[in-house]
């Protein structure tokens, strides 16, 4: 079931969700970090630094910097692929799962607050 939002409603929803996350002291993620986080949690694993870089059309160091920041917050974890030591696998964490669960709850609540 798709919900049609006006431009103003879509921007208001984004604003309200972002404001709630900031007020509740959740980690401030850049758009790139959020995209990486959502990709790892919503798309079928395995996820590699190389694969994420290709998907986002950025260099591997750009992904590595984003993963460094999210790793410090325990939102994602990296480890060497035992089968191919050249690959670095990106893995989900309990903290990251809880963060996205909270995000989904905030979006759901705020989306329900919109007037159509």
N, C-alpha and C positions, 0 to 999 in steps of 0.2 A: 504494500500500500504506500504509494508515493504521496507526499504532502507538498503541495505547491506553496511556496513562500514568495512574498513580494521582496524586492531588493531591500527595502527598509526592514522588513521582518527578519530576513536572513542576517543582515548586519547587526540588528538588535540582539538576535539570539547569540551570535558570536560574541558580541560585547558582553552580554549578561553572563554567559558561561565563563568567559575570561575573567571577568570581575569577581565572580564567585570563587574561582580557583585562586586568584591572588589574595582575596580576603581570607580564605581558609588556609593560607600559607602552604599551598601545594607548590611543588617545584615549578619554576618558570621555565618553560621549554620554548626554544625557538621553533619556527615553522618547520625547519629542516629536522630538528630533533623529534618533533611530534610526528612528522611523516615517517621517519625511521621507526619510531616506537609502534605506531599503528600498523605499519607494514609487517613488522616482526610478529605482532600479536594477531593480526587478522588474516595474514596469508600463510599458506602451508609451509612449514620448515622443510629443509634447512635454509638458513639465511647466512650469507657470507658477506664480509666486508666488500669483496669484489662485486658480488651480485647487487648489493644495496647501492654501491657507487654507480653501477650501470643503470639501475632502475631510476635513480635520481638524476642521472646525467651529470655527475660530479666526480672529482678524483677520489681515490681511496683515502688520501690524507684528510679530506673534508669529512668523510664518514667517520674516520678514526677519531677526529677531534670531537665530533658529536657523540660518539660512543664513549669517549673518555669522560665527558661531562655527565652523561646518563649513567655510566658505570659508578661514578662517585656517589650518585643518588640511589644506586642499587636498582635502577629501572630495567637495565639490561646487563648481560654478562657476556664476555668473550672468552673463547678458548680455541686452542689449535685443534684442527680436525685430525683425529688419530689416523685416518685412512690416507689423508693427503696433507702433509705438514705445511704445504704452501697456503692452504686455506685457513682463514680464521672464521669460526662459526660464531654467530650472534644468537644468544639464548635468552629466553624469557626468565623473569624472576617473580617471586611471590609479590614483592613490593611493586613491580611494574604492573602485575595483574590487578592488584588492589587500586593502584592509581587510575588505571583505565576503567575499572568498575565504578569508581567515584566519578570520573569524568562522564561516563555514560549516564549515571544517575542525575548529575547536574544538567546534562543536555536534555534528558527526558523531562525533568521538572521544569526547566526553563522553556522547553518546547511546548509543554502543556499550558504554560502561562500566556502564550501568544494569542492575540485575538485575531480571528479570521473574518 
